[in-house]
Amino acid sequence: MDKYTLIIGITYGALAVIFGAFGAHYLKSKLTLQALQSFETGVKYQFYHALFLLTIGFNAPEIGENTSLIASVTALGILLFSFSIYGLVLSDMKGKKIKLLGPITPLGGLCLIAGWGILLLSIVGIV
C-alpha cells in the first residue's frame, strides 16, 4: 500500500464529487448544454483517474518501484486535463475565456495515457 498515492486519489475523488455536484446544481442553469458536457467530461476523467490512483495505491507492492512515478504522472494529468477544462468552461461563462488553457488539456491527456503506459510496462516487466 502506498499512502502518498492513496491520499492523492482520495483528494481527487472527493473533489470530483464536489465539482460534479457544482456542475449538476449550480452550473446546469448557467451553461449551454455543450459547455456543461465539457465540464462533465472533466469531472468524469478526474473521477476515473482518482479510482485509478486508488487501485495503484492499494496494489503498490505488486507494481513495484514505479508506483510513485505512475501516481505523479497521473496526478499531473488530472490537474492539467480536468482543471484546464474547468477553467475554460468557467472563464467562458464569465465572458473572458482563457484560451491559453486550450493547449494544456491535451498535455494532461498525454500524462494520463503515460500513467497507464508506465503501469503496463511495469506489469509486463519492461521497466
N, CA and C atoms as an extended XYZ file, in Angstrom:
381
Properties=species:S:1:pos:R:3:atomname:S:1:resname:S:1:resid:I:1 pbc="F F F"
N         0.852       -1.177        0.000 N   MET     1
C         0.000        0.000        0.000 CA  MET     1
C         0.899        1.243        0.000 C   MET     1
N         0.528        2.215       -0.826 N   ASP     2
C         1.299        3.454       -0.923 CA  ASP     2
C         0.405        4.620       -0.482 C   ASP     2
N         0.655        5.155        0.713 N   LYS     3
C        -0.193        6.202        1.284 CA  LYS     3
C        -0.212        7.465        0.437 C   LYS     3
N         0.938        7.843       -0.132 N   TYR     4
C         1.029        9.038       -0.976 CA  TYR     4
C         0.022        8.942       -2.124 C   TYR     4
N         0.023        7.822       -2.798 N   THR     5
C        -0.876        7.616       -3.935 CA  THR     5
C        -2.327        7.575       -3.475 C   THR     5
N        -2.578        6.923       -2.356 N   LEU     6
C        -3.941        6.853       -1.837 CA  LEU     6
C        -4.465        8.235       -1.447 C   LEU     6
N        -3.636        9.050       -0.820 N   ILE     7
C        -4.055       10.401       -0.427 CA  ILE     7
C        -4.395       11.238       -1.655 C   ILE     7
N        -3.585       11.143       -2.682 N   ILE     8
C        -3.869       11.884       -3.923 CA  ILE     8
C        -5.174       11.384       -4.545 C   ILE     8
N        -5.338       10.078       -4.614 N   GLY     9
C        -6.556        9.503       -5.192 CA  GLY     9
C        -7.803        9.905       -4.423 C   GLY     9
N        -7.721        9.855       -3.094 N   ILE    10
C        -8.859       10.240       -2.251 CA  ILE    10
C        -9.183       11.730       -2.446 C   ILE    10
N        -8.157       12.555       -2.483 N   THR    11
C        -8.368       14.003       -2.653 CA  THR    11
C        -9.019       14.307       -3.995 C   THR    11
N        -8.477       13.731       -5.062 N   TYR    12
C        -9.069       13.971       -6.382 CA  TYR    12
C       -10.473       13.380       -6.476 C   TYR    12
N       -10.721       12.256       -5.813 N   GLY    13
C       -12.060       11.665       -5.812 CA  GLY    13
C       -13.067       12.564       -5.117 C   GLY    13
N       -12.692       13.070       -3.947 N   ALA    14
C       -13.581       13.977       -3.207 CA  ALA    14
C       -13.856       15.244       -4.007 C   ALA    14
N       -12.813       15.791       -4.630 N   LEU    15
C       -13.006       16.993       -5.451 CA  LEU    15
C       -13.900       16.709       -6.656 C   LEU    15
N       -13.813       15.511       -7.217 N   ALA    16
C       -14.678       15.155       -8.346 CA  ALA    16
C       -16.145       15.156       -7.925 C   ALA    16
N       -16.428       14.660       -6.726 N   VAL    17
C       -17.801       14.688       -6.220 CA  VAL    17
C       -18.262       16.137       -6.053 C   VAL    17
N       -17.410       16.963       -5.483 N   ILE    18
C       -17.754       18.374       -5.269 CA  ILE    18
C       -17.984       19.079       -6.605 C   ILE    18
N       -17.060       18.898       -7.552 N   PHE    19
C       -17.207       19.554       -8.856 CA  PHE    19
C       -18.404       19.004       -9.622 C   PHE    19
N       -18.664       17.711       -9.491 N   GLY    20
C       -19.829       17.123      -10.147 CA  GLY    20
C       -21.121       17.727       -9.615 C   GLY    20
N       -21.210       17.878       -8.299 N   ALA    21
C       -22.394       18.490       -7.694 CA  ALA    21
C       -22.517       19.963       -8.097 C   ALA    21
N       -21.384       20.657       -8.124 N   PHE    22
C       -21.363       22.056       -8.548 CA  PHE    22
C       -21.903       22.185       -9.973 C   PHE    22
N       -21.458       21.296      -10.845 N   GLY    23
C       -21.930       21.324      -12.226 CA  GLY    23
C       -23.403       20.989      -12.347 C   GLY    23
N       -23.835       19.956      -11.613 N   ALA    24
C       -25.221       19.496      -11.710 CA  ALA    24
C       -26.210       20.480      -11.099 C   ALA    24
N       -25.807       21.177      -10.055 N   HIS    25
C       -26.764       22.023       -9.346 CA  HIS    25
C       -26.622       23.513       -9.650 C   HIS    25
N       -25.404       23.993       -9.747 N   TYR    26
C       -25.208       25.429       -9.955 CA  TYR    26
C       -25.034       25.778      -11.432 C   TYR    26
N       -24.166       25.038      -12.100 N   LEU    27
C       -23.834       25.395      -13.480 CA  LEU    27
C       -24.898       24.981      -14.486 C   LEU    27
N       -25.732       24.019      -14.139 N   LYS    28
C       -26.728       23.493      -15.074 CA  LYS    28
C       -27.594       24.592      -15.683 C   LYS    28
N       -27.956       25.564      -14.884 N   SER    29
C       -28.820       26.641      -15.378 CA  SER    29
C       -28.031       27.801      -15.986 C   SER    29
N       -26.713       27.755      -15.875 N   LYS    30
C       -25.899       28.887      -16.320 CA  LYS    30
C       -25.091       28.600      -17.587 C   LYS    30
N       -24.990       27.328      -17.967 N   LEU    31
C       -24.156       26.951      -19.105 CA  LEU    31
C       -24.989       26.412      -20.249 C   LEU    31
N       -24.435       26.508      -21.443 N   THR    32
C       -25.046       25.830      -22.576 CA  THR    32
C       -24.861       24.322      -22.370 C   THR    32
N       -25.626       23.534      -23.081 N   LEU    33
C       -25.516       22.082      -22.981 CA  LEU    33
C       -24.100       21.625      -23.335 C   LEU    33
N       -23.526       22.218      -24.374 N   GLN    34
C       -22.170       21.845      -24.796 CA  GLN    34
C       -21.146       22.183      -23.712 C   GLN    34
N       -21.253       23.345      -23.098 N   ALA    35
C       -20.320       23.730      -22.042 CA  ALA    35
C       -20.479       22.826      -20.823 C   ALA    35
N       -21.725       22.489      -20.482 N   LEU    36
C       -21.972       21.602      -19.349 CA  LEU    36
C       -21.394       20.209      -19.626 C   LEU    36
N       -21.535       19.735      -20.854 N   GLN    37
C       -20.966       18.438      -21.214 CA  GLN    37
C       -19.441       18.463      -21.122 C   GLN    37
N       -18.829       19.563      -21.501 N   SER    38
C       -17.374       19.694      -21.378 CA  SER    38
C       -16.962       19.648      -19.913 C   SER    38
N       -17.678       20.370      -19.079 N   PHE    39
C       -17.389       20.363      -17.640 CA  PHE    39
C       -17.519       18.945      -17.090 C   PHE    39
N       -18.592       18.259      -17.483 N   GLU    40
C       -18.815       16.886      -17.025 CA  GLU    40
C       -17.724       15.936      -17.514 C   GLU    40
N       -17.168       16.196      -18.688 N   THR    41
C       -16.052       15.385      -19.175 CA  THR    41
C       -14.860       15.520      -18.240 C   THR    41
N       -14.582       16.739      -17.816 N   GLY    42
C       -13.501       16.948      -16.855 CA  GLY    42
C       -13.740       16.192      -15.563 C   GLY    42
N       -14.979       16.232      -15.068 N   VAL    43
C       -15.325       15.530      -13.832 CA  VAL    43
C       -15.167       14.022      -14.013 C   VAL    43
N       -15.680       13.496      -15.136 N   LYS    44
C       -15.592       12.044      -15.377 CA  LYS    44
C       -14.151       11.563      -15.414 C   LYS    44
N       -13.319       12.249      -16.174 N   TYR    45
C       -11.918       11.828      -16.266 CA  TYR    45
C       -11.201       11.971      -14.930 C   TYR    45
N       -11.566       13.006      -14.171 N   GLN    46
C       -10.977       13.161      -12.846 CA  GLN    46
C       -11.388       11.983      -11.959 C   GLN    46
N       -12.652       11.610      -12.012 N   PHE    47
C       -13.140       10.512      -11.189 CA  PHE    47
C       -12.510        9.181      -11.608 C   PHE    47
N       -12.478        8.913      -12.906 N   TYR    48
C       -11.882        7.658      -13.386 CA  TYR    48
C       -10.444        7.528      -12.901 C   TYR    48
N        -9.722        8.618      -12.994 N   HIS    49
C        -8.302        8.547      -12.658 CA  HIS    49
C        -8.051        8.629      -11.151 C   HIS    49
N        -9.001        9.171      -10.395 N   ALA    50
C        -8.915        9.074       -8.933 CA  ALA    50
C        -9.034        7.599       -8.533 C   ALA    50
N        -9.961        6.895       -9.166 N   LEU    51
C       -10.108        5.460       -8.904 CA  LEU    51
C        -8.864        4.693       -9.356 C   LEU    51
N        -8.293        5.098      -10.470 N   PHE    52
C        -7.042        4.505      -10.955 CA  PHE    52
C        -5.945        4.680       -9.901 C   PHE    52
N        -5.841        5.886       -9.343 N   LEU    53
C        -4.830        6.144       -8.321 CA  LEU    53
C        -5.056        5.282       -7.080 C   LEU    53
N        -6.305        5.107       -6.686 N   LEU    54
C        -6.598        4.244       -5.540 CA  LEU    54
C        -6.185        2.803       -5.833 C   LEU    54
N        -6.462        2.350       -7.034 N   THR    55
C        -6.068        0.995       -7.427 CA  THR    55
C        -4.551        0.846       -7.385 C   THR    55
N        -3.851        1.835       -7.902 N   ILE    56
C        -2.384        1.825       -7.891 CA  ILE    56
C        -1.874        1.833       -6.449 C   ILE    56
N        -2.460        2.683       -5.628 N   GLY    57
C        -2.024        2.802       -4.240 CA  GLY    57
C        -2.206        1.522       -3.445 C   GLY    57
N        -3.333        0.849       -3.651 N   PHE    58
C        -3.584       -0.392       -2.925 CA  PHE    58
C        -2.762       -1.562       -3.452 C   PHE    58
N        -2.306       -1.454       -4.686 N   ASN    59
C        -1.544       -2.549       -5.301 CA  ASN    59
C        -0.071       -2.215       -5.480 C   ASN    59
N         0.412       -1.251       -4.735 N   ALA    60
C         1.803       -0.804       -4.864 CA  ALA    60
C         2.825       -1.937       -4.742 C   ALA    60
N         2.666       -2.882       -3.812 N   PRO    61
C         3.680       -3.943       -3.713 CA  PRO    61
C         3.813       -4.767       -5.006 C   PRO    61
N         2.698       -4.994       -5.675 N   GLU    62
C         2.743       -5.759       -6.925 CA  GLU    62
C         3.304       -4.932       -8.085 C   GLU    62
N         3.062       -3.625       -8.038 N   ILE    63
C         3.517       -2.748       -9.121 CA  ILE    63
C         5.008       -2.463       -8.979 C   ILE    63
N         5.439       -2.263       -7.760 N   GLY    64
C         6.863       -2.059       -7.510 CA  GLY    64
C         7.276       -0.605       -7.479 C   GLY    64
N         8.534       -0.389       -7.847 N   GLU    65
C         9.156        0.923       -7.675 CA  GLU    65
C         8.573        2.012       -8.555 C   GLU    65
N         7.791        1.667       -9.553 N   ASN    66
C         7.213        2.681      -10.441 CA  ASN    66
C         5.901        3.265       -9.920 C   ASN    66
N         5.449        2.815       -8.754 N   THR    67
C         4.182        3.303       -8.208 CA  THR    67
C         4.175        4.824       -8.084 C   THR    67
N         5.208        5.398       -7.513 N   SER    68
C         5.253        6.857       -7.325 CA  SER    68
C         5.287        7.597       -8.656 C   SER    68
N         5.998        7.053       -9.628 N   LEU    69
C         6.054        7.683      -10.944 CA  LEU    69
C         4.677        7.654      -11.601 C   LEU    69
N         4.022        6.519      -11.549 N   ILE    70
C         2.677        6.407      -12.123 CA  ILE    70
C         1.737        7.397      -11.435 C   ILE    70
N         1.810        7.447      -10.105 N   ALA    71
C         0.941        8.360       -9.348 CA  ALA    71
C         1.215        9.815       -9.703 C   ALA    71
N         2.477       10.180       -9.789 N   SER    72
C         2.834       11.576      -10.077 CA  SER    72
C         2.402       11.993      -11.470 C   SER    72
N         2.655       11.138      -12.448 N   VAL    73
C         2.280       11.458      -13.836 CA  VAL    73
C         0.761       11.537      -13.969 C   VAL    73
N         0.060       10.616      -13.318 N   THR    74
C        -1.401       10.615      -13.388 CA  THR    74
C        -1.983       11.826      -12.657 C   THR    74
N        -1.450       12.158      -11.491 N   ALA    75
C        -1.928       13.334      -10.749 CA  ALA    75
C        -1.722       14.608      -11.566 C   ALA    75
N        -0.580       14.717      -12.211 N   LEU    76
C        -0.327       15.867      -13.075 CA  LEU    76
C        -1.309       15.871      -14.246 C   LEU    76
N        -1.562       14.701      -14.795 N   GLY    77
C        -2.512       14.588      -15.900 CA  GLY    77
C        -3.907       15.057      -15.513 C   GLY    77
N        -4.359       14.654      -14.328 N   ILE    78
C        -5.673       15.098      -13.850 CA  ILE    78
C        -5.688       16.614      -13.721 C   ILE    78
N        -4.655       17.156      -13.122 N   LEU    79
C        -4.575       18.603      -12.926 CA  LEU    79
C        -4.627       19.332      -14.269 C   LEU    79
N        -3.795       18.914      -15.199 N   LEU    80
C        -3.738       19.599      -16.490 CA  LEU    80
C        -4.997       19.368      -17.322 C   LEU    80
N        -5.490       18.132      -17.359 N   PHE    81
C        -6.642       17.813      -18.209 CA  PHE    81
C        -7.937       18.382      -17.623 C   PHE    81
N        -8.325       17.881      -16.468 N   SER    82
C        -9.626       18.255      -15.918 CA  SER    82
C        -9.690       19.727      -15.511 C   SER    82
N        -8.643       20.204      -14.844 N   PHE    83
C        -8.704       21.573      -14.346 CA  PHE    83
C        -8.601       22.610      -15.473 C   PHE    83
N        -7.939       22.254      -16.574 N   SER    84
C        -7.940       23.182      -17.706 CA  SER    84
C        -9.335       23.257      -18.327 C   SER    84
N       -10.041       22.128      -18.355 N   ILE    85
C       -11.425       22.144      -18.854 CA  ILE    85
C       -12.299       22.994      -17.938 C   ILE    85
N       -12.151       22.808      -16.620 N   TYR    86
C       -12.935       23.624      -15.689 CA  TYR    86
C       -12.651       25.107      -15.918 C   TYR    86
N       -11.385       25.442      -16.069 N   GLY    87
C       -11.002       26.831      -16.290 CA  GLY    87
C       -11.563       27.396      -17.582 C   GLY    87
N       -11.513       26.597      -18.647 N   LEU    88
C       -12.058       27.041      -19.931 CA  LEU    88
C       -13.559       27.303      -19.825 C   LEU    88
N       -14.272       26.367      -19.242 N   VAL    89
C       -15.728       26.493      -19.143 CA  VAL    89
C       -16.119       27.672      -18.250 C   VAL    89
N       -15.497       27.761      -17.089 N   LEU    90
C       -15.877       28.822      -16.151 CA  LEU    90
C       -15.469       30.208      -16.646 C   LEU    90
N       -14.293       30.305      -17.272 N   SER    91
C       -13.880       31.614      -17.794 CA  SER    91
C       -14.762       32.032      -18.970 C   SER    91
N       -15.186       31.065      -19.794 N   ASP    92
C       -16.083       31.373      -20.906 CA  ASP    92
C       -17.451       31.818      -20.379 C   ASP    92
N       -17.875       31.212      -19.274 N   MET    93
C       -19.146       31.585      -18.660 CA  MET    93
C       -19.124       33.053      -18.226 C   MET    93
N       -17.954       33.512      -17.811 N   LYS    94
C       -17.808       34.906      -17.380 CA  LYS    94
C       -17.535       35.845      -18.559 C   LYS    94
N       -17.456       35.274      -19.766 N   GLY    95
C       -17.226       36.090      -20.949 CA  GLY    95
C       -15.766       36.435      -21.196 C   GLY    95
N       -14.856       35.799      -20.484 N   LYS    96
C       -13.421       36.072      -20.630 CA  LYS    96
C       -12.664       34.748      -20.733 C   LYS    96
N       -12.950       34.006      -21.783 N   LYS    97
C       -12.359       32.687      -21.961 CA  LYS    97
C       -10.832       32.766      -21.964 C   LYS    97
N       -10.212       31.963      -21.133 N   ILE    98
C        -8.751       31.911      -21.048 CA  ILE    98
C        -8.265       30.892      -22.080 C   ILE    98
N        -7.992       31.378      -23.276 N   LYS    99
C        -7.647       30.499      -24.388 CA  LYS    99
C        -6.326       29.768      -24.190 C   LYS    99
N        -5.470       30.299      -23.350 N   LEU   100
C        -4.196       29.660      -23.051 CA  LEU   100
C        -4.400       28.248      -22.481 C   LEU   100
N        -5.539       28.021      -21.828 N   LEU   101
C        -5.812       26.714      -21.228 CA  LEU   101
C        -6.101       25.632      -22.270 C   LEU   101
N        -6.545       26.030      -23.452 N   GLY   102
C        -6.881       25.067      -24.506 CA  GLY   102
C        -5.766       24.089      -24.833 C   GLY   102
N        -4.538       24.555      -25.079 N   PRO   103
C        -3.448       23.633      -25.397 CA  PRO   103
C        -2.974       22.801      -24.197 C   PRO   103
N        -3.362       23.195      -22.995 N   ILE   104
C        -2.939       22.452      -21.804 CA  ILE   104
C        -3.723       21.144      -21.674 C   ILE   104
N        -4.967       21.141      -22.103 N   THR   105
C        -5.820       19.957      -21.965 CA  THR   105
C        -5.207       18.715      -22.611 C   THR   105
N        -4.750       18.772      -23.857 N   PRO   106
C        -4.168       17.563      -24.441 CA  PRO   106
C        -2.866       17.131      -23.760 C   PRO   106
N        -2.121       18.075      -23.188 N   LEU   107
C        -0.922       17.688      -22.434 CA  LEU   107
C        -1.312       16.857      -21.217 C   LEU   107
N        -2.414       17.247      -20.586 N   GLY   108
C        -2.940       16.463      -19.479 CA  GLY   108
C        -3.357       15.078      -19.931 C   GLY   108
N        -3.996       15.016      -21.087 N   GLY   109
C        -4.392       13.722      -21.638 CA  GLY   109
C        -3.188       12.829      -21.897 C   GLY   109
N        -2.112       13.416      -22.401 N   LEU   110
C        -0.885       12.635      -22.631 CA  LEU   110
C        -0.314       12.111      -21.320 C   LEU   110
N        -0.386       12.911      -20.263 N   CYS   111
C         0.084       12.448      -18.948 CA  CYS   111
C        -0.769       11.284      -18.454 C   CYS   111
N        -2.083       11.369      -18.657 N   LEU   112
C        -2.957       10.276      -18.235 CA  LEU   112
C        -2.620        8.996      -19.003 C   LEU   112
N        -2.414        9.122      -20.292 N   ILE   113
C        -2.018        7.972      -21.107 CA  ILE   113
C        -0.676        7.430      -20.632 C   ILE   113
N         0.246        8.327      -20.314 N   ALA   114
C         1.568        7.902      -19.839 CA  ALA   114
C         1.462        7.112      -18.540 C   ALA   114
N         0.573        7.527      -17.633 N   GLY   115
C         0.373        6.786      -16.393 CA  GLY   115
C        -0.050        5.352      -16.664 C   GLY   115
N        -0.999        5.194      -17.575 N   TRP   116
C        -1.436        3.845      -17.963 CA  TRP   116
C        -0.300        3.079      -18.642 C   TRP   116
N         0.443        3.772      -19.482 N   GLY   117
C         1.546        3.129      -20.192 CA  GLY   117
C         2.641        2.648      -19.252 C   GLY   117
N         2.990        3.476      -18.288 N   ILE   118
C         4.019        3.084      -17.314 CA  ILE   118
C         3.535        1.886      -16.495 C   ILE   118
N         2.246        1.878      -16.160 N   LEU   119
C         1.690        0.722      -15.446 CA  LEU   119
C         1.832       -0.529      -16.293 C   LEU   119
N         1.471       -0.432      -17.560 N   LEU   120
C         1.588       -1.586      -18.460 CA  LEU   120
C         3.017       -2.088      -18.529 C   LEU   120
N         3.952       -1.179      -18.725 N   LEU   121
C         5.361       -1.569      -18.830 CA  LEU   121
C         5.867       -2.165      -17.509 C   LEU   121
N         5.344       -1.668      -16.392 N   SER   122
C         5.727       -2.208      -15.085 CA  SER   122
C         5.215       -3.632      -14.903 C   SER   122
N         3.974       -3.847      -15.289 N   ILE   123
C         3.352       -5.165      -15.136 CA  ILE   123
C         4.025       -6.189      -16.053 C   ILE   123
N         4.347       -5.768      -17.269 N   VAL   124
C         4.987       -6.652      -18.231 CA  VAL   124
C         6.442       -6.918      -17.838 C   VAL   124
N         7.015       -6.013      -17.073 N   GLY   125
C         8.378       -6.185      -16.612 CA  GLY   125
C         9.429       -5.498      -17.464 C   GLY   125
N         8.995       -4.557      -18.284 N   ILE   126
C         9.939       -3.848      -19.153 CA  ILE   126
C        10.652       -2.726      -18.402 C   ILE   126
N         9.938       -2.075      -17.477 N   VAL   127
C        10.578       -1.018      -16.655 CA  VAL   127
C        10.452       -1.346      -15.188 C   VAL   127
